[in-house]
Structure formats: C-alpha cells, structure tokens
Amino acid sequence: MATSLDGKADSSPLRGFIYHALRFSSGKTYIDYIPHTKTPAVAPEPHEFVKSYSSLLPFEPARGDFLDCCNGLLLFVEGSIPQYYVCNPVTKQCVAIPRDFTLENICTSEISSLAFDPFKSPHYRVVCVDYSESKPFQRFRVFSSETGSWTIQETAFGYGSKKSTVAKHCIYLDGVLYRQSVSKQIGSKRLLCFDLNRGNSRAIELPEKERLAPNDYGCIGLSRRHLCYSDLVGTALHFWLLEDRCKNGRWTLIHNINVDYLGNHVHRLDRITIARFGKISALRPFALHPTSEVIFFGTRGAMLSYHPEDRRVELIYRTKKDRQIMKGQISVFPYTPCLVNLKDFGQLDCSLSQP
C-alpha cells in the first residue's frame, strides 16, 4: 500500500451489491443481489431484496430496465418514450418521473444516471444524454426532483460518439458525474467529468493508460468520499486515488496487489469456490467499500474482498453452477440504504424548461 485514505466517512453502511447476472441454461440476463457478509443479520436474502423493489414498480423489470443505483436510490426505465422510475426499497416508495416527450429518439436511456447525495440534499437528479445534436458540444437532459422539471445543460465536448464508447456505470460525488470512456481509434482511456452544478465538463486521462487493456474498462468507485480507479496492470491490481476531485487530474497510487497473492488465498478455499472462480487471469476489481479501504474483486463465478490492513482475503459470494456475474468491473453497484422519502409527482407530464 502506497498511502492511506483520509476523509470523513459520511455514508450509510454497505448492505450489499446489485449486479447484472446471466443464467446459462436459458441465456437469460437479469438483476440479482449479493448481501454483504458483514451484516448477515440485517441484509435480506437475494430474492427478498429483488422482490422488495420489483413489487414497487408497475411493470416486471428486466436487466436492461435497471439503470443505476446511487446512495440507496434505484433508477429504472420503461418504454420507447422513456418513463423513468426512482425507487427507495427502504421506505418502500416508487415514483414515476414526469415524462418529457422530447426525449423520444434523442436520448439513450441505457446510460442515464442518478445524481443523489442524502448527506448534502434530499433531492436527486436524473441525467440523460442527448444525442440529437452533433459535435462539438453535447447536451444533457436533467430532471430535478426539487423543481419537478427537466432542463437542458451542455458540455464543451462530446460525451460519446461512433469513435468512442462510454461505460453505463457512473459515480456521483459532490455535484459531479464521473464515467469511463474508451476511444476505439487511438486507444485512449479517459474519465469524463460533468459538473451538474456549474454546467462544465472535462476529460481526465486514466493512470498508466499505455499499460491498460485498450478495449476494456476498469472500475471506478468511492472510498471515504474519494474517487478511485482500479484496473489490472500486468500481474497486479492497481488502485489510484484522484487528487482534488477533478481539478488537477492527478492520480496517486494507493494499492498494488499481486494477483498471485490473491490467487494463493483463493486456492485455500473449498473446491467448489475454486472451480467457480476459474482462471486467475480473469480476475478484475469489482467495487470499493464506501467507508473503509476494503476492495472487492472477482471473476464471473465468485466475488471476494481484500482487507489492506492485514492483507486478508474473504469470500463474499459464489455463483450457482449455471450463473455468472456479467462484467463485474462495470456492473456491480454497491448498495447503501437511505431513509429519504421520495416526492410524488403524480401522473402529470412535464414539458422541458429552459435553464
């Protein structure tokens, strides 16, 4: 470990992980839940948690309908004219976001995001990328639960194009949305930063980009209110901290964990887990603990935790024989409960408001 994370852990306790799963026997993809082992008495069983939010929605959600999880709130979408829903499983609430019919055919709901921090405000925002305009600028449609209306915000650069791809999974911290981007032509891997409060944006080069897999994503996450990036570099998992948020674009290496060391611990587990884990070369970082330095990693068949203070490795979850975790580095969402009550917007449609 190169350094330590210092910061106020103003976050709810980690209860589990929402993730994208695949069932081999049917080829069906779906959303599932992994309880965190540190809270077995309060963490619901996987099927119970899924039922807790599925029962709140007016439709049966498929994998593609789940968009984001941010500080205890879940975002879903339904229909060609996107009808967004925000759910809070703790308060057993689900609210329909007023529709903006101008969103049809101009926004991709697949990379829509939630922006919510209950320690800063009880209000949240739904952010949708608008592809109706060409470069050099990119538009966002933003819904605010405080105003109950949609607005337009623009960035100084394109958020995604035919020459680049963006990860669906994003991170929200202090008014800024962070999302990974990979350029198909030049192999550039960047972190896109969009400030919802100031309306500006920038792109930061990811650390040691020349050593990263050119067409794959790493993992971004929050640890003690610091944004971190992790990826497999050679034979080690590297974890970096972004200094001063996105002001200077500098990364500091905080952990360097040898893959063989992790593999040796995996092979001390039971034979079923070893079989599910598979090849050590498939190991990837999955998520970060929001209030500690614990790191979660795994393969398509198993998820484990690494504790830097004593270099301990623990099994969190192993899949059933015909199941797998789909691209865990961008599809595992840490879930922390939230007691904020959601405002009901009724059934009214909402016309777009200009900022």
N, C-alpha and C positions, 0 to 999 in steps of 0.2 A: 504494500500500500504506500503510495507516494505522499499522500496528505490525508487530512480528515475533513469531513463536512461539519461546518459550524452554522447553526441557524435555528431559529425558533420553529419548533415542530407544531405549528398551529394547524393540525389536521386531525380528522376523525380517525379512529383506529381502523386498520386494514381488516376487512372481514372476508375477503375472497377475491376471485378473479372471474370475470366474464370473458369467454373466449369462443372463437369460431372452431367448430368441430366437423369432422367428416366420418360418416358411417360407411365402411367399405361394402358391406353386404348389399346395400341399396343405392350407394352412390349419393345419398342424401347429405346435404350440409345443413347445419343447424347451430343454434346458440346454446352453450352449456355454461355451467358454473362450477368452480373449484373452491370449496371452503378453505380458508386459511387455517392451518393446523394449530396456530397459537390461540385460537378462540373456538375450540370444538364445542363448548357448551352453548354458545350463542349463534354460531354460524349455522344457517339452515342447510339441510341436505340439498344437493344439486337440483333435484327435481322440484323440491319445495320452493326454492328461490325462483326458479324459472316460472313456476306457476304463479308466484306472488306478483310478478309484473305482467305476465301474459294474461291473467284474469282481469287486469285493469284496462287492457286495450279492447277496442271494438272489433278487432279482427285477429286472426291467428297469425302471429308474426313468423316470418321465415328469416333465414340468415341475412339476406340482403336488406331486410326491413330494419334491422338494428344498425344504427349509425354511429353512436358514440355513448360514452359513459364519462361523466365529469363530476367529481366530488359528490357522488351519491345520486345524481340525476341521470336518467337514461333517455336517449333520443331515438325515436322510430319514425318511419315514413311509410305512407301508403298512397298508391295511385299515380297516374301519369302527370296530373297536376298535383304536385307534392302536397300531401296532407301530413304535416308533422305532428307528432305527439311527444310530450315530455312526461315522464313517469317518475314518481318517487315511491319505491317499494316500501319504505319505512312508514310513511304517512298514508300509504295505500291510495295515492292520488294519481290521476292521469288527466292531463289537459290537452285539448286539441288547439294547436296554434292557428290563429285566423289565417285563412288562405289568401295568398297574393296570386291572382290568376296570371300575372305577367311572368311568373316563374316557369310556366309550361314551356318546354323545349329550349330554355335558355340557361337553366341551372342543372347541374348534375347533383342529384340528391346523394349519390354514393359517397361524396366527400364533404357532405355537410357536417357541421360540428356544433358542439355545445360550448359555451363560454360561461363558466359559473364558479364562483368562489364564495361560499357561505360565510367565510370569515371577513369578507370585505363588503358583501351586499347580499340581500335575499333575492335579488333579481338575477336573471340569466339572459343570455342571448343565443339565438340560433343563427349560424353563419352559413350562407350558401354561396358557392362560386358561380358567377355568371359568365357563361361562355358566348354570349351574344355579340360581344364586341371583340374586334381584333386587337392585336398589339398596337402600340407599346404599353397600354395600360390594361388592367384587369379590374372588373367590377365585382363587388360583393353585395349580396342582398342580406341585410342583417335585421332580424326581428328582436325587439327588446320587450321583455316581459314587464318592464317598468312603464313603458309608454303604450304597449299593446299594438304597436305598428311596425311596419317594415320600412327600412331606409336603404339608400344606396351609398356605398363607400367605394373609393377607387384606390388602387395601388399603383406604384410607379413602375412596376414590372409585371410580366405575365406570371401567373401562378401555376400554369400548366399548359402544355402545348403538345403538338404531334411529335416534337423533338425531345420531350421530357415527360416523365411520369411523376406523380406525387403519391405518397402513401396516404391511405384513408385515415389512419390513426394519427391524431394530433394531440398536442399538450397545450393546456391553457395555464398561464401564470402571469399574475399582475397585469392584466389587460392585454396580454399578447398571446396570439395563437402561434404555435410552432409546428411545422410539418416538414417531413423529409421530401426531397426531390432528387431525382436521378436523371441526368441528361443522357439520352441514348447515343448521341453522336460523339461527344467528347469525353464521356465517362466521368463527368463532374458530378460529385455528390454534395448537395448543399442542404442547409437548414433554412427554410423560409420562415420569416418572422413578420407577422402582420399585427400591428398595434391598433386595436379596436377603438381605443380612446383618442388617439392622435390622428388616426387615419393614414399613417405612413407604414412603410414596409422596407425590408431589406433581406438580402440573402447572405448567409454565412457559410463559408467552405467548411466542410466537416474535417476533423483532425486526421492526419496521416492518410489523406484521400488516395494517394498513389498506392497504398498497401491494402486498401479495402476492395472487396469484391465489386467490380464495376456495375453490375446489373442487379444487385441485391440491396436490401435495406438492412440497416442496423436497428437499434432500439433506442427510442428517446423516452425519458421519464423524469419524474420529480422525486428528489430525495431531500427532505428537510428544506423544502421550498427553494431548492437549487435545480436548474435544468441540467440533466446529464445525458450523454450519448454513450452508447456501448456497442461494440462490434467485435467480431472475430478477426484478429490480426495475426496472421501466421499460425502459431501454435498456442496463442494466448487470447483470453478475453480481456479487452481493454475497456476501461471506463473513464470518461472525461467529464469534467465539470465546466460549464460555460460561465466565464467570469463576467461580472457586472451585467447579468442578463444578456442582452444582445447589443450592448453599447459599443464594445470594442472588438467583439468576435474572437476573443482569445480563449483557448481551451487549456485546461490543466489536467494532466493525468492523475487520477486518484487511486485506481486499482489496476493491477496487471496480474491476472490469474492464469497460471499454466493449465492448459487443457488436460494434460496427462495427470496432473494432481487431482483434478476433478474426476477424471476417468477412474483413477485408482479408488476413490471413495465410492463411486457408483458400483464398481465391481465387488464391493464388500456388502452390497445389499442382497436381497433374496434373488433367486434365479429368474423369477417372473419379471421383476422390475428390470433386471439386466437385459432380458430379452426385449422388453418394451422400449427400453432406452435406445437400443440399436447402436449404430456406429458413433464413436466419439467425434468423428469429423462432422457429424450433423448437428452438433451442439451449438446452440445460439442463446444469446441473452433474451429474456422474455419481459422482465419488468423490474422496477426498483421499489423498495419499501418506502412509503411516503414519509415515515417518521424515524427511520433508522438507516444504517448503511447496509442492510441485508439486500442481497442481489438474488433474483430469481432467474433461473436458466433451465434449459431442457432441450428435448428433441420432440419429434412428432408423437412419441409414445410416453413421455414422462416429463414431470416438472419437479425441480429441486430448488433448494435455497442454499446460498453460501453466506456464512457469517464471518466477515473480515476480522473481527476482534479475536477470534480463536481459530479461524480457518476451518470452521465446522461446516459439513455438508449434510443436509437433511432432505429426505424425500417428502415432497408436498403432495404429489398426485401421480398416479399411473393410469393410463387409459385402459379400457376394456380391449379385448383381443382384436375386435373389428373396428376400432375407433382410432382417430388420430387428431392431434392439435394442428390446425392449419396455420402455417407461417406465424409461429408464436411471437416473433420479434415485432410484428405489427398488428397482431390480432388478439393479444392478451390485454385486458383492461382491468387494472386494479379497482376494486370496489370498496368505497368507504361510505358508511351510512350517513344520512343527512336528515335533520328534523325540520327543515324549512317547508312550510306549507306553500302549495302552488296556487297562484291566482287563476281563477276560472274566467276564460274569455268568452264563454258561451258559444253559440253557433254562428256568430257573425263573421262574414268575410271581411278582409282588410285590404283596402287599396293602398298602393305604395305611397309613402310620404317622402318628400324630398328633404335631405338634411338641411 
